[in-house]
């Protein structure tokens, strides 16, 4: 009887070992998969549309006034017009609303620079392993990072796994500050980011819109979510 149990135990151990080997052969990143889910749980966050914030331009109240801000126009309540602004803060009313506008050129995606741990060739190999084209712009780069998932590492090996861990950590850092959503509405393309920290306002959103040449970040802070929605819906890119 003991001999039978011993043979059975040996067979079971062998079966488990063979199964583990097969899993590791086909999914070499399996250990990284469990590690990243534990250390960087935000890796499972998905980039979705923020449909609850959608509002057409014609729903913006008639008494909202328009401000021009170097390539865009944005509307806000007349009581919040900031007469002391140089254009960067067109609307500001204590405890009710603040709107800030920042314009910058669209940057090309950079991999292998001073802020990265690895060489450009390592990132190129990593993306090729995932069958993903190299991001060309900061918009493409952010879409890629926001959509990165734990399962993407399962078939990776070697340096590709190191690159994956770096990017997973970056996504975790970003997610600790903001929750990004894709936004393509009213002719605007980009992201709406819900910012997680503001001591003076209940709601803090960044409308991050892109054209071929420029990126516009319109920060909207308010204690009224309907005001946030109306301000974002009013934004029009007017650059020539």
N, C-alpha and C positions, 0 to 999 in steps of 0.2 A: 504493500500500500504506500509506504514512504517513498519507494522507488518511483511509483507512478506519479505521486505528487511532485517529486523532484523533477521528473521529465516534463510534467505539465508546466511547472514554474519556469524551467529553462526555456521551454517553447514560447511561453507568454512573454518573457523578457526579450527573447529574440524577435518576436513579432513587434513588440513596442519599439525596439531599437531600429528595426527595418522601417517601420512606419515613420519614425522620427527622421530617419535618414532620407526617406522619400520626400517628406514634407520640406526638409531643409534644402534638398536638391532643387525642387520646383519653386520653393519660396524662401530663398536665401535671406530675405530681409525680415523673416518672421519674428526674430528676437527684437529687432529695431521697432517693428510694428507695435509690440506690447510695451516697449520702453517709451516710445513717443506718446502713446495714448495715456500713459501714467504721468510722464513729466510735463507734457504740453497738451492738456486736454482740449485746448481750443483748436487743435488740428482738425477736429471733426466739424467745426463750424462751416456752414455752406453759404455761399454768396447768393442771395435771393433778391427779388424785387421788393421794394418797400411800397407796396400797393396802397397801404392804409394812409400814406402821405400824399397820394395822387390827388390833385385838384386842378381843374382847368382854369385858364387865365380869366375866363368870363365869370368865375366865381369869386374873384378878388373884389372886395367892396368898392363901390364908386367913390367913397370918400378917402381911399388910399391915394397918396401922392407919389409921384415918380421921382427917382433920383438917378442921375447918370454917373457911372463910376468906371471910366476908362475901358470901354469896350462892352459894358453891359448896362442895362437899366434894371432897377429893382424898386418895388413899391412897398410902402409902409404907412401906418396910421399918421395922419397929419400932426397929432399931438407929440409924435416921437421924432419929428424932423430935427436933426442935429445941426444947428446953425453954426456951431463952432468947428465943424468937421472940415478936413482938407479933402474929403472924398473917400477916405478909407472907412469911415464910420458914418454912413449917411443917416442912420436912425439910432437914437439912443434916448431912452426915457427910464429913469431909475426904477428898478423893481418890476418893470413891465416889458421892456424890449431893448435889445441891442443887435444891430446888424453891422458886420464888418466885411469888407471886400479886399481880397488880395489877388493880384494878377501876376503870373509868371510865365515864362516860356516853357513849352512842353519839353521835358528832358528826354534824351534817349536812354533806354534801359542800360544800366552799367553793371557788368559782372566781372569780378576779378580786380576791382578797384581797392582803394585803401580801406574801405569799410567792409570788405569781404575777407573771409578766412582763406579762400582758395584762389587758384588761378582761373583765368577766363576759360581755358581749355577744360577745366574740371566741370564748370557749369554747362559748357556746351555738351560734354559727354553725358552729364546727368540728364539734361533735357532730351538729348537724342535717345537715351535709354527709355525715357517715358513717351517717346514719339511725339514730342511737343516742339513746336517751332520756337526759336529763340525770340523772346519778347523784344520788340523794337522801341517801344516808348514806355514812359512811366505808367501810362494807362494799362498797356498790355502786361507790364510787370506786376502791377497791383492785382489785376484780374487773375493772373497765374497764382500769386501768393495766396489770395483770398480763397481760391478754389482748391488749394493743395489739401489732400486727405491722407490719413494714415495708410490706407490700402495702397497708395501709390508706391510705397517703399517695398512691398512684398517681393517683387522680382528683381530688386536692385542688389548690388553687391559691391564690396570694396569701397573706393573713394566716393562712389555715388551715394552710399549710405551716409557718409560723413556730410556731404553737401545737403542731403535731405534733412539731417538733424539740425543743421544751421538754419535752414529755411523754416523748419517747424518751430524753432525757437523764435525766429523773427515774427512768425504769425502769432505766436503766443503773446509776444510783447505788444504787437499792434492791437490784438483783441483785448488786452487789459486796459486799453485806453479808449477804444471805439468799437462800435459794431457797424460794419460797412454793409450797404445794400446797393445793388445795381439800380440805376435810374435812367430811363430813357423815356422822357415825357415832355410834351410841349416843345419839342424840337431840341431839348437839352439832353446831352449824353454824358454820363459820368457816374458818380457815386453820391449817395446820401449817407453820411456817417453820423450815427448817434453817439455823441461824446458822453463818457460816463462820469465826468466830474465837473461840477459847477456849484459853488457854494451860494451864489446869488440868484440862480434861475433854476426852475424845475426842468426845463427842456433846453437842450443844447445840441444843435445839429449843424453839421457842415455840408453844404451843397457844393460838391466838387465837380465842376463841369469842364469839358475839354473841347477844343477845336483843333484843327490841324497844327496850329502854331502856338496856341496859348492854353493855359490852365487857369480857371477862375475858382477861388475858394470863397464862398459866401457863408460866413458863420452867422447863424440865427439863434439868439438866446432869448427865451421868453418864459413866463409862467403860464402861458396859454398856448396849448398845442394848436388850436385853430389859427392863431396868429402866425405861428411857425409855418403852417401849411399854406396860408395865404401869401406870405412873403416869398416862399420858395416857388409857388405857382406863378408869381408875378415876374420872375427873373427872365429876362430876354438878353441874348447875346447879340450885340449890335455892331461888333467889329467888322470892318470892311475887308 
